[in-house]
Amino acid sequence: MISLQNVDLWYGSEHALDNINFSIDRGETLAIVGASGCGKTSILYLLADLLKPTSGNISNTYNKPMKKGLLFQTDMLLPWKNILNNTLLGLKNNKRKKEEAMDLLKMYNIQDQAYKYPSQLSGGQRQRAALARTILNSPDLLLLDEPTSALDEISKELLQNQLKETADLFGLTLILVTHNIEEAVYLGKSILIMEQKKIIKKIDNPSYSINNSRSDPSFFEVCCQVRQSLKEANVYE
Ligand SMILES: Nc1ncnc2c1ncn2[C@@H]1O[C@H](COP(=O)(O)OP(=O)(O)OP(=O)(O)O)[C@@H](O)[C@H]1O
């Protein structure tokens, strides 16, 4: 279990997070939604150890150091390396790793792009290559910061499907920050609603475990619940 207890974060005189408390069990998924500037990315950076809380605690009960994988809004692929070598970045380029990389590219349906360069791929394909690179490092915790926000609707859904399949297949703990209500409900088994600096609500999402959940009435119901909670958090003002 990963837990944040009474976490506060200040950037100099800017108070970014105020008494944040939540926990997530191993293999569970959590989405964080809220208005721009409310502190979502700051929470992700704390979880990634890129920032330290000004006060409060972040703990985990894993019996080994937790490996963290990050996927951002932009793919951050190196333009001068082909897709396969981007995927292998920082890893030993041996036969076994190369095979694992090719298997992932296949799983994400971009095996035909393995020897192309990032500029020769669509945005969706590049983001899937970035996901393959992240997963090849065998993370326990996958941290996603608006991973689909630069993509068209079809590519968005495709990547969301692949993220869910990946989390299920590898038993990953997944924490997602997003502006997109449907994405939060598709990928979050629970959903945290933020207003400025604070978490105001946790919503349990029964539609998460349903196959093809987007077509299920419970999916629509949870979307309405999230939208209502965001209204209460004054995000539309
Ligand atoms: N390096 C920094 N220095 C000073 N203030 C910062 C810094 N990074 C973020 N902030 C401030 O902290 C607050 C929270 O920022 P954060 O990026 O976590 O919000 P967010 O909810 O992820 O926003 P968005 O949805 O627009 O990405 C904002 O008021 C922001 O201006």
The ligand as a MOL file (V3000), in Angstrom:
LIG
                    3D

  0  0  0     0  0            999 V3000
M  V30 BEGIN CTAB
M  V30 COUNTS 31 33 0 0 0
M  V30 BEGIN ATOM
M  V30 1 N 8.0550 25.0030 -9.7040 0
M  V30 2 C 7.0480 25.7340 -9.2180 0
M  V30 3 N 7.2890 26.8940 -8.5700 0
M  V30 4 C 6.2910 27.6330 -8.0480 0
M  V30 5 N 4.9840 27.2900 -8.1130 0
M  V30 6 C 4.6920 26.1500 -8.7450 0
M  V30 7 C 5.6930 25.2990 -9.3370 0
M  V30 8 N 5.0910 24.2220 -9.8880 0
M  V30 9 C 3.7690 24.3830 -9.6660 0
M  V30 10 N 3.5260 25.5240 -8.9820 0
M  V30 11 C 2.2280 26.0250 -8.5290 0
M  V30 12 O 1.6460 25.0230 -7.7050 0
M  V30 13 C 0.2540 24.9200 -7.9590 0
M  V30 14 C -0.0780 23.4730 -8.3690 0
M  V30 15 O 0.5570 23.1870 -9.6180 0
M  V30 16 P 0.3650 21.7740 -10.3520 0
M  V30 17 O 1.1960 21.8190 -11.5850 0
M  V30 18 O 0.6000 20.6910 -9.3890 0
M  V30 19 O -1.1880 21.8360 -10.7150 0
M  V30 20 P -2.0400 20.9300 -11.7370 0
M  V30 21 O -3.3300 20.6640 -11.0570 0
M  V30 22 O -1.2490 19.7750 -12.1650 0
M  V30 23 O -2.2420 21.9310 -12.9550 0
M  V30 24 P -2.4950 21.5840 -14.5160 0
M  V30 25 O -3.7390 20.7690 -14.5580 0
M  V30 26 O -2.6590 22.9370 -15.1470 0
M  V30 27 O -1.2810 20.8520 -15.0020 0
M  V30 28 C -0.0690 25.9610 -9.0310 0
M  V30 29 O -0.5550 27.1050 -8.3940 0
M  V30 30 C 1.2570 26.2270 -9.6890 0
M  V30 31 O 1.3230 27.5430 -10.1800 0
M  V30 END ATOM
M  V30 BEGIN BOND
M  V30 1 1 1 2
M  V30 2 1 2 3
M  V30 3 2 2 7
M  V30 4 2 3 4
M  V30 5 1 4 5
M  V30 6 2 5 6
M  V30 7 1 6 7
M  V30 8 1 6 10
M  V30 9 1 7 8
M  V30 10 2 8 9
M  V30 11 1 9 10
M  V30 12 1 10 11
M  V30 13 1 11 12
M  V30 14 1 11 30
M  V30 15 1 12 13
M  V30 16 1 13 14
M  V30 17 1 13 28
M  V30 18 1 14 15
M  V30 19 1 15 16
M  V30 20 2 16 17
M  V30 21 1 16 18
M  V30 22 1 16 19
M  V30 23 1 19 20
M  V30 24 2 20 21
M  V30 25 1 20 22
M  V30 26 1 20 23
M  V30 27 1 23 24
M  V30 28 2 24 25
M  V30 29 1 24 26
M  V30 30 1 24 27
M  V30 31 1 28 29
M  V30 32 1 28 30
M  V30 33 1 30 31
M  V30 END BOND
M  V30 END CTAB
M  END
